[in-house]
Amino acid sequence: MKTAGAGQAIQFRGEPSRVEGYLQVRHDLSIDRAHLVARIDAAEVITLQRPLVQSVTAGEAITRFVLRLPGSTPPGTYYGALHIGEQTHPLEAVVDASPKLVLMPSRLTLTVAPGHEELVELLATNTGNTVFEVPREGFINLLDSEGLSVAVNSALSSKEKGQERVNRFVDSVARSTGTAQVEVQAGAGEIAPGAIRRLTVRLRLPKSLQPGHAYRGGWELPNARYVVQVYVPAAVPPEEKAS
């Protein structure tokens, strides 16, 4: 942990919403009674001339300061000053990349037959501070809601031990999982920070899904995961079809 003494530069680092730095100062100067003001020199990049700054006691004569910057602040190194009461400390803030994508609806729930193809519309918002790349293709491993407990029982009831028992568990999970194919037909590619885009997504569900079962999985995106739940209706008995 690097700390700075009086008049020395404070080094901050983190994502825009929480950029942390440490300073060795007297607690009576750094806690709530002190007048805390931060200034960062970054023309046309950071819109707040006085970003929110908070102080928390981090140890004997050491205080942790947290800068709250706009979520869209681009990655990079920024310079400024932190005013604590009558003291002024130069600051160097390293803002890390923070890729974040929010999809609406927040999760997808489908009631479909095995092998069905579903076309869905999603609204994607880049809430991070760097470009987010939406891939054109992907997949979702759909696990039967009963598959995990079946796999655990299968492994624990086996007389095998060690790696053989682990293999038995993994094989059981694999038998309870089906893979859905994902194709982004419209909206794939780069989304700039703060941008909103509509995605048209085609899901091709596996034919191995069992009637009357529920499945759950996630579309794995870079630094994001979109949850999908699938329910397969029970098969209609032959006598009911005839009537």
C-alpha positions in Angstrom: 0.0 0.0 0.0 1.6 3.3 -1.1 0.9 6.4 1.0 1.9 10.0 0.6 3.0 12.5 3.2 2.1 16.1 3.5 2.5 17.9 0.2 3.3 14.7 -1.7 1.4 13.4 -4.6 -1.4 10.9 -4.0 -1.6 8.0 -6.5 -5.2 6.9 -7.2 -6.3 3.9 -9.2 -9.5 2.0 -10.0 -12.7 2.0 -12.0 -14.4 5.4 -12.5 -17.0 4.8 -9.8 -14.2 4.0 -7.2 -10.7 5.4 -7.8 -8.8 4.9 -4.5 -5.7 6.6 -3.1 -4.0 6.6 0.3 -2.4 9.4 2.3 -0.6 9.5 5.7 -2.3 12.4 7.5 -3.6 13.1 10.9 -7.2 11.6 11.3 -8.5 14.9 12.7 -7.6 16.6 9.5 -8.9 13.9 7.1 -12.2 12.8 8.4 -15.6 14.4 8.0 -14.7 17.7 9.6 -12.1 18.5 6.9 -13.1 20.3 3.7 -12.4 17.8 0.9 -12.2 19.1 -2.7 -10.7 17.3 -5.7 -9.9 18.9 -9.0 -8.9 17.0 -12.1 -7.4 18.7 -15.2 -9.0 16.9 -18.2 -10.5 19.2 -20.7 -13.6 17.8 -22.4 -13.1 14.4 -20.8 -14.4 14.6 -17.3 -17.4 16.9 -16.9 -17.1 17.3 -13.1 -14.6 19.9 -12.1 -15.0 18.8 -8.5 -15.6 15.0 -8.4 -17.0 13.6 -5.3 -14.3 12.6 -2.8 -14.8 10.6 0.4 -12.4 9.7 3.2 -12.3 6.6 5.4 -9.8 5.7 8.1 -7.6 2.9 6.8 -5.2 2.4 9.7 -2.9 4.2 12.1 -2.5 7.7 10.6 -3.5 6.5 7.2 -6.6 7.6 5.3 -8.1 6.1 2.2 -9.6 8.6 -0.2 -12.1 7.6 -2.9 -12.9 9.6 -6.0 -16.2 9.1 -7.7 -15.8 10.0 -11.4 -18.4 9.8 -14.2 -18.9 6.2 -15.3 -18.0 7.2 -18.9 -14.5 8.5 -17.9 -12.1 6.9 -20.5 -9.2 4.8 -19.3 -6.0 6.8 -18.8 -4.0 8.8 -16.3 -5.3 12.1 -15.0 -3.7 14.8 -12.9 -5.1 17.3 -10.5 -5.1 18.2 -6.8 -6.8 17.2 -3.6 -7.5 19.9 -1.0 -7.7 18.7 2.6 -8.5 21.7 4.8 -5.6 24.1 4.2 -3.4 21.4 2.7 -3.0 20.8 -1.0 -1.7 17.5 -2.5 -1.1 16.8 -6.2 -2.9 13.7 -7.4 -2.4 11.2 -10.1 -5.5 9.2 -11.0 -5.1 6.0 -13.1 -8.6 5.1 -14.4 -8.8 1.4 -15.4 -10.9 0.1 -18.3 -14.4 -0.9 -17.1 -16.4 -2.6 -19.9 -20.0 -3.0 -18.9 -23.1 -3.9 -21.0 -26.7 -3.9 -19.7 -29.3 -5.9 -21.6 -33.0 -5.3 -21.3 -35.1 -7.2 -20.4 -32.7 -8.2 -17.6 -33.2 -11.9 -18.3 -35.1 -13.9 -20.9 -37.7 -16.5 -20.1 -39.1 -18.7 -22.9 -41.7 -21.5 -23.2 -40.7 -23.5 -26.3 -40.6 -26.9 -27.8 -37.3 -28.8 -28.3 -35.5 -27.7 -31.5 -37.5 -24.5 -31.7 -36.0 -21.2 -33.1 -36.8 -18.0 -31.3 -36.3 -14.5 -32.5 -36.0 -11.9 -29.7 -35.3 -8.2 -29.4 -32.9 -6.9 -26.8 -31.9 -3.4 -25.8 -28.2 -3.0 -25.2 -26.7 -0.1 -23.2 -22.9 0.4 -22.8 -22.6 1.7 -19.2 -18.9 1.3 -19.1 -16.0 3.6 -20.1 -14.7 1.7 -23.1 -16.0 0.3 -26.4 -18.0 -3.0 -25.9 -17.8 -5.6 -28.7 -21.0 -7.6 -29.2 -20.1 -10.9 -31.0 -22.2 -12.1 -33.9 -22.3 -15.6 -32.7 -22.3 -17.4 -29.4 -23.8 -20.3 -27.4 -25.8 -21.0 -24.2 -25.2 -24.2 -22.2 -28.7 -24.9 -20.8 -28.6 -27.0 -17.7 -31.7 -29.0 -16.6 -33.0 -27.6 -13.3 -32.8 -31.2 -11.9 -29.5 -32.0 -13.5 -27.2 -30.7 -10.8 -28.9 -32.6 -8.0 -28.9 -35.8 -10.1 -25.2 -35.4 -10.8 -24.4 -34.9 -7.1 -26.4 -38.0 -6.1 -24.8 -40.0 -8.9 -21.3 -39.1 -7.8 -21.9 -39.6 -4.1 -23.7 -42.9 -4.5 -20.8 -44.3 -6.6 -18.3 -46.7 -5.1 -15.6 -45.0 -7.1 -13.4 -42.4 -5.4 -11.2 -39.5 -6.3 -11.0 -38.5 -10.0 -13.3 -41.2 -11.1 -16.0 -39.8 -8.9 -15.4 -36.3 -10.3 -15.6 -37.7 -13.9 -18.9 -39.4 -13.0 -20.3 -36.0 -11.8 -19.1 -34.1 -14.9 -20.5 -36.8 -17.2 -23.9 -36.6 -15.5 -24.0 -32.8 -15.8 -23.1 -33.1 -19.5 -26.0 -35.5 -20.1 -28.4 -32.9 -18.5 -27.1 -30.0 -20.6 -28.1 -28.9 -24.0 -26.4 -26.2 -26.1 -28.4 -23.4 -27.7 -26.9 -21.5 -30.6 -27.0 -17.7 -30.6 -26.9 -15.5 -33.7 -27.0 -11.7 -33.5 -28.7 -10.9 -36.8 -28.7 -7.1 -36.2 -26.8 -4.9 -33.8 -23.5 -6.8 -33.4 -20.2 -5.1 -33.3 -18.8 -2.1 -31.4 -21.0 -0.1 -29.0 -19.5 3.2 -27.8 -19.6 4.2 -24.1 -23.1 5.6 -23.3 -24.6 4.3 -26.5 -27.8 2.4 -26.8 -28.5 -0.2 -29.5 -31.3 -2.6 -30.3 -30.2 -6.2 -30.9 -32.1 -8.8 -32.9 -31.0 -12.2 -31.7 -32.0 -15.7 -33.0 -31.8 -18.6 -30.6 -31.7 -22.1 -31.9 -32.6 -24.5 -29.1 -31.3 -28.0 -29.0 -33.6 -31.0 -29.9 -32.4 -32.8 -26.8 -34.5 -30.8 -24.4 -36.9 -32.9 -22.5 -40.7 -32.2 -22.3 -41.8 -31.0 -18.9 -38.3 -29.9 -17.9 -37.0 -26.4 -17.1 -33.5 -25.2 -18.1 -31.2 -22.3 -17.3 -28.0 -21.0 -18.7 -26.2 -17.8 -19.7 -25.1 -16.1 -22.9 -21.4 -15.4 -22.1 -20.3 -12.0 -23.4 -17.0 -10.2 -22.7 -17.3 -9.2 -19.1 -21.1 -9.8 -19.1 -23.5 -12.8 -18.8 -27.1 -12.7 -20.0 -29.3 -15.3 -18.2 -31.8 -17.3 -20.2 -34.5 -19.6 -18.7 -36.3 -22.2 -20.9 -39.4 -24.2 -20.0 -40.4 -27.1 -22.3 -44.1 -28.0 -22.0 -45.0 -31.5 -21.2 -45.9 -33.8 -24.1 -49.6 -34.3 -24.7 -50.7 -38.0 -24.2 -51.8 -39.7 -27.4 -55.4 -40.2 -26.1 -55.8 -36.5 -25.5 -54.6 -35.7 -29.0 -57.2 -38.1 -30.4 -60.1 -36.5 -28.5 
